[in-house]
Amino acid sequence: MRLSALPLWKNTIEVLHDADFHALTFDMRNVLPQTLTYCGAATYLQRSLSVANVSAVLTTRKALEEFLQTSTIPEGKGVAVSDAPKTDFFTFHNHLAWETNFYHRSDKSSIGERCTIGRFASIDSHNVVIGDNVVIEDFVRIGANTIIGNGTIIRSGTVIGGDGFQFMRFSDTIMKVAHAGGVRIGSRVELQASCMIDKHIFGGDTLVGNDCKFADGAHVAHCAKVGARTLLAAGAIVLGSTVVGDDVWVGPGAIISNEIDVGNNAFITLGAVVTRNVGEGEKVSGNFAIPHERFLEQLRKVR
């Protein structure tokens, strides 16, 4: 799609430099080739235009003027201006998701060999691919755009591919953001009772790596990625656009905030509230979470 399609959709948007785009995002850490994004300040415009896979940006005229005082628009990058780029970006995304085939995937569906699927499981009829030797118990809900690897076990009450909690507050209105992506679950995963894995907002997938095991009530929000062999204990929550590495332990009731990076072999203790990146092999505790030894030191001072 060309950036010049936006004024045809809303005539208050002005395209200054046209370009192609084939994806949308607001997360600069995981950008597909030829992506459209938005920003409201010159510093974010500078950052967005420096990302190789960003081909087009929707921004304000003021931010663009400030940017042009010290920089130039890179060759081949598209720029459009709007009085409300954030509102227009998400409204345009909803238009693409609900009224066009921009995010359309193949309607291919298949169920592998030697699968056991409960009589009362609910599986969408299109674009669900289930591998071999998969167990899906009663009262599981699996939405479209879901891929499940070989040997995975999904226990009762689990919901895969539901909409995440993404609403935008604009003035006196609250806009629901369409979830147009999917979920990809690796092989030999076990999701115990009442887990929830939300689908991606844009065209990508929320990811759960091979050999992960999630206890009852674990929740992985939209656009998140959980690496291989990671263990989520009961009630653990991984919020949107967070990336959790391989071989991580997330304790019971722990919460990892959105857009956080958790390194391989990290250890997040029970009830921790993680609001900053966690390094490889690091152990964190507390609310807000800090390195575990510091947490114990502080705890000794108050006991």
MARFI-27094 format. One record per residue (C-alpha): residue number from 0; residue in three letters; x, y, z. Coordinates in Angstrom, 3 decimals. Layout:
pos,code,east,north,up
NUM,ALA,X,Y,Z
...
! end
This chain:
pos,code,east,north,up
0,MET,0.000,0.000,0.000
1,ARG,1.148,3.558,-0.680
2,LEU,1.235,6.258,1.974
3,SER,-0.781,8.397,-0.444
4,ALA,-3.770,6.136,0.357
5,LEU,-4.172,7.874,3.727
6,PRO,-5.538,11.200,2.382
7,LEU,-8.071,9.201,0.381
8,TRP,-9.211,7.657,3.652
9,LYS,-9.058,10.970,5.599
10,ASN,-8.567,14.225,3.756
11,THR,-6.976,16.053,6.718
12,ILE,-3.828,13.937,6.342
13,GLU,-1.188,15.401,4.017
14,VAL,1.503,13.268,2.419
15,LEU,4.791,15.125,1.943
16,HIS,6.940,12.179,0.851
17,ASP,5.208,9.108,-0.558
18,ALA,6.379,5.524,0.093
19,ASP,5.158,1.942,0.209
20,PHE,4.270,0.177,3.459
21,HIS,3.140,-3.375,4.119
22,ALA,2.878,-3.450,7.925
23,LEU,2.043,-1.208,10.900
24,THR,3.538,-1.021,14.394
25,PHE,4.234,1.244,17.348
26,ASP,6.948,-1.037,18.790
27,MET,10.339,-0.024,17.394
28,ARG,12.087,-3.133,18.777
29,ASN,10.445,-5.572,16.375
30,VAL,9.755,-3.923,13.030
31,LEU,8.817,-5.833,9.901
32,PRO,10.143,-4.621,6.527
33,GLN,8.329,-1.594,5.060
34,THR,6.411,-0.603,8.185
35,LEU,4.263,2.461,8.867
36,THR,4.424,3.950,12.364
37,TYR,3.470,7.212,14.088
38,CYS,5.119,9.731,16.401
39,GLY,4.176,13.054,17.949
40,ALA,7.562,14.607,18.759
41,ALA,10.727,15.403,16.790
42,THR,12.900,13.098,18.933
43,TYR,10.643,10.130,18.177
44,LEU,10.506,11.102,14.515
45,GLN,14.312,11.042,14.427
46,ARG,14.348,7.617,16.052
47,SER,11.641,6.184,13.777
48,LEU,13.257,7.368,10.549
49,SER,16.568,5.830,11.652
50,VAL,15.048,2.330,11.840
51,ALA,15.838,0.509,8.612
52,ASN,12.513,-1.333,8.355
53,VAL,10.404,1.795,8.908
54,SER,9.404,3.030,5.477
55,ALA,6.788,5.632,6.446
56,VAL,5.884,7.804,9.429
57,LEU,2.724,9.690,10.358
58,THR,3.617,12.692,12.506
59,THR,2.680,16.293,13.310
60,ARG,3.719,19.272,11.213
61,LYS,5.372,20.827,14.275
62,ALA,7.466,17.692,14.927
63,LEU,8.514,17.576,11.288
64,GLU,9.532,21.262,11.264
65,GLU,11.654,20.751,14.404
66,PHE,13.239,17.640,12.896
67,LEU,14.112,19.466,9.667
68,GLN,16.026,22.152,11.571
69,THR,18.857,19.685,12.170
70,SER,18.184,16.697,9.911
71,THR,16.850,15.656,6.528
72,ILE,14.374,12.965,5.613
73,PRO,16.300,9.853,4.522
74,GLU,15.958,8.901,0.890
75,GLY,13.038,6.576,0.247
76,LYS,11.289,7.282,3.561
77,GLY,7.668,8.426,3.503
78,VAL,6.283,11.168,5.741
79,ALA,2.686,12.292,6.245
80,VAL,1.424,14.920,8.668
81,SER,-1.736,15.069,10.737
82,ASP,-3.092,17.102,13.634
83,ALA,-3.628,13.885,15.608
84,PRO,-1.230,11.187,14.340
85,LYS,-1.860,8.734,17.164
86,THR,-5.625,8.870,16.745
87,ASP,-5.379,8.675,12.980
88,PHE,-2.870,5.809,13.122
89,PHE,-5.054,3.554,15.259
90,THR,-8.258,4.550,13.482
91,PHE,-6.586,3.705,10.178
92,HIS,-5.391,0.384,11.602
93,ASN,-8.977,-0.423,12.645
94,HIS,-10.167,0.477,9.156
95,LEU,-7.595,-1.864,7.608
96,ALA,-8.475,-4.676,10.025
97,TRP,-12.258,-4.448,9.815
98,GLU,-12.953,-3.135,6.340
99,THR,-10.122,-4.345,4.078
100,ASN,-8.044,-7.486,3.472
101,PHE,-4.761,-5.736,4.385
102,TYR,-4.122,-8.186,7.249
103,HIS,-5.663,-11.190,5.569
104,ARG,-3.909,-14.525,5.993
105,SER,-4.382,-17.816,4.255
106,ASP,-7.590,-19.605,5.216
107,LYS,-5.636,-22.850,5.486
108,SER,-6.574,-25.055,8.427
109,SER,-5.382,-28.509,9.380
110,ILE,-5.284,-30.941,12.281
111,GLY,-2.348,-33.337,12.483
112,GLU,-2.262,-37.018,13.220
113,ARG,-3.017,-38.696,16.562
114,CYS,-4.531,-35.572,18.124
115,THR,-6.964,-35.755,21.040
116,ILE,-9.526,-32.950,20.957
117,GLY,-12.246,-32.640,23.584
118,ARG,-15.840,-32.768,22.469
119,PHE,-16.516,-29.369,24.024
120,ALA,-13.448,-27.583,22.695
121,SER,-14.168,-24.617,20.400
122,ILE,-11.790,-24.201,17.446
123,ASP,-12.282,-21.638,14.668
124,SER,-12.942,-23.184,11.277
125,HIS,-10.368,-21.115,9.377
126,ASN,-6.625,-20.560,9.657
127,VAL,-5.947,-22.829,12.619
128,VAL,-3.041,-25.239,12.115
129,ILE,-2.596,-27.957,14.732
130,GLY,0.413,-30.295,14.664
131,ASP,0.666,-33.987,15.451
132,ASN,0.020,-35.569,18.872
133,VAL,-1.650,-32.447,20.253
134,VAL,-4.032,-32.718,23.236
135,ILE,-6.798,-30.116,23.495
136,GLU,-9.122,-30.640,26.446
137,ASP,-12.787,-29.678,26.816
138,PHE,-13.729,-25.999,27.085
139,VAL,-10.600,-24.752,25.344
140,ARG,-11.156,-21.838,22.927
141,ILE,-8.796,-21.456,19.944
142,GLY,-9.260,-18.456,17.644
143,ALA,-8.310,-17.983,14.002
144,ASN,-4.683,-17.287,13.023
145,THR,-3.328,-19.817,15.528
146,ILE,-0.525,-22.325,14.937
147,ILE,0.125,-25.068,17.509
148,GLY,3.235,-27.247,17.355
149,ASN,3.599,-31.007,17.709
150,GLY,3.043,-32.639,21.082
151,THR,1.548,-29.595,22.774
152,ILE,-1.001,-30.042,25.579
153,ILE,-3.711,-27.451,26.225
154,ARG,-5.767,-27.914,29.388
155,SER,-9.395,-26.991,30.057
156,GLY,-10.479,-23.365,30.120
157,THR,-7.513,-22.017,28.185
158,VAL,-8.185,-19.307,25.594
159,ILE,-5.755,-18.881,22.691
160,GLY,-6.107,-16.070,20.172
161,GLY,-8.520,-13.779,21.977
162,ASP,-8.349,-9.984,21.770
163,GLY,-5.927,-8.309,24.129
164,PHE,-6.633,-5.304,26.334
165,GLN,-5.734,-2.454,23.993
166,PHE,-7.929,0.636,24.197
167,MET,-6.930,4.201,23.356
168,ARG,-8.340,7.134,25.316
169,PHE,-8.910,10.150,23.087
170,SER,-10.535,13.209,24.677
171,ASP,-13.930,11.938,25.876
172,THR,-13.922,8.684,23.902
173,ILE,-12.276,5.281,24.322
174,MET,-11.336,3.450,21.124
175,LYS,-11.043,-0.321,20.936
176,VAL,-7.972,-1.293,18.908
177,ALA,-8.504,-4.186,16.495
178,HIS,-6.405,-7.309,16.955
179,ALA,-5.580,-8.512,13.455
180,GLY,-2.691,-10.883,14.134
181,GLY,-2.345,-14.351,15.554
182,VAL,-0.649,-16.724,17.995
183,ARG,2.139,-19.227,17.341
184,ILE,2.770,-21.882,19.981
185,GLY,5.789,-24.144,19.690
186,SER,6.157,-27.884,20.103
187,ARG,5.866,-29.799,23.395
188,VAL,4.317,-26.823,25.182
189,GLU,1.940,-27.423,28.086
190,LEU,-0.643,-24.810,28.979
191,GLN,-2.447,-25.821,32.142
192,ALA,-5.985,-24.816,33.097
193,SER,-7.341,-21.367,32.250
194,CYS,-4.253,-19.883,30.603
195,MET,-4.745,-16.994,28.175
196,ILE,-2.605,-16.138,25.150
197,ASP,-3.777,-13.003,23.325
198,LYS,-3.299,-12.536,19.586
199,HIS,-1.059,-9.887,18.026
200,ILE,-2.484,-6.446,17.287
201,PHE,-0.975,-6.114,13.824
202,GLY,-0.037,-8.789,11.313
203,GLY,2.446,-10.701,13.451
204,ASP,2.095,-13.406,16.093
205,THR,2.242,-13.554,19.859
206,LEU,4.884,-16.249,20.365
207,VAL,5.347,-19.095,22.856
208,GLY,8.574,-21.051,22.300
209,ASN,9.188,-24.794,22.255
210,ASP,8.960,-26.735,25.536
211,CYS,7.423,-23.885,27.556
212,LYS,5.238,-24.899,30.503
213,PHE,2.607,-22.534,31.921
214,ALA,0.723,-23.188,35.167
215,ASP,-2.955,-22.436,35.817
216,GLY,-4.037,-18.884,35.032
217,ALA,-0.849,-17.718,33.308
218,HIS,-1.428,-14.890,30.836
219,VAL,0.661,-13.786,27.859
220,ALA,-0.632,-10.541,26.380
221,HIS,-0.706,-9.374,22.760
222,CYS,2.536,-9.032,20.775
223,ALA,4.639,-10.640,23.529
224,LYS,7.323,-13.255,22.876
225,VAL,8.223,-16.017,25.316
226,GLY,11.384,-17.983,24.561
227,ALA,11.988,-21.724,24.638
228,ARG,11.774,-23.775,27.869
229,THR,10.459,-20.870,29.901
230,LEU,8.294,-21.686,32.929
231,LEU,5.408,-19.442,34.005
232,ALA,4.005,-20.393,37.398
233,ALA,0.369,-19.971,38.446
234,GLY,-1.072,-16.527,37.794
235,ALA,2.083,-15.127,36.177
236,ILE,1.465,-12.321,33.681
237,VAL,3.592,-11.205,30.723
238,LEU,2.217,-7.930,29.392
239,GLY,2.102,-6.633,25.821
240,SER,5.154,-6.374,23.548
241,THR,7.440,-7.824,26.227
242,VAL,10.199,-10.234,25.160
243,VAL,11.078,-13.033,27.576
244,GLY,14.174,-15.080,26.752
245,ASP,14.894,-18.798,26.920
246,ASP,14.992,-20.863,30.138
247,VAL,13.402,-18.134,32.275
248,TRP,11.516,-18.799,35.519
249,VAL,8.569,-16.495,36.293
250,GLY,7.198,-17.154,39.766
251,PRO,3.584,-17.384,40.963
252,GLY,1.699,-14.116,40.666
253,ALA,4.630,-12.240,39.137
254,ILE,3.880,-9.461,36.652
255,ILE,6.217,-8.331,33.866
256,SER,5.226,-4.909,32.566
257,ASN,4.802,-4.068,28.883
258,GLU,7.732,-3.537,26.484
259,ILE,10.251,-5.138,28.865
260,ASP,13.195,-7.337,27.846
261,VAL,13.949,-10.316,30.078
262,GLY,17.227,-12.090,29.304
263,ASN,17.892,-15.806,29.015
264,ASN,18.039,-17.784,32.287
265,ALA,16.568,-14.920,34.308
266,PHE,14.723,-15.746,37.548
267,ILE,11.715,-13.668,38.601
268,THR,10.563,-14.578,42.099
269,LEU,6.983,-14.983,43.271
270,GLY,4.903,-11.820,43.315
271,ALA,7.582,-9.654,41.710
272,VAL,6.459,-6.640,39.679
273,VAL,9.003,-6.103,36.914
274,THR,9.114,-2.595,35.454
275,ARG,12.638,-2.533,33.993
276,ASN,14.697,-4.824,31.790
277,VAL,16.117,-7.948,33.445
278,GLY,19.568,-9.061,32.341
279,GLU,20.677,-12.535,31.348
280,GLY,20.868,-14.780,34.402
281,GLU,19.654,-12.013,36.722
282,LYS,17.390,-12.791,39.679
283,VAL,14.894,-10.107,40.735
284,SER,12.391,-9.773,43.567
285,GLY,9.941,-7.290,45.032
286,ASN,7.543,-4.558,43.991
287,PHE,9.027,-2.860,42.074
288,ALA,11.489,-5.633,41.345
289,ILE,15.191,-5.117,42.124
290,PRO,18.142,-7.555,42.163
291,HIS,17.330,-10.354,44.613
292,GLU,20.331,-9.792,46.918
293,ARG,19.457,-6.110,47.304
294,PHE,15.874,-7.121,48.056
295,LEU,17.026,-9.489,50.820
296,GLU,19.339,-6.820,52.240
297,GLN,16.494,-4.309,52.461
298,LEU,14.230,-6.958,53.940
299,ARG,16.736,-7.666,56.735
300,LYS,16.764,-3.950,57.634
301,VAL,13.029,-3.817,58.281
302,ARG,12.723,-7.145,60.136
! end
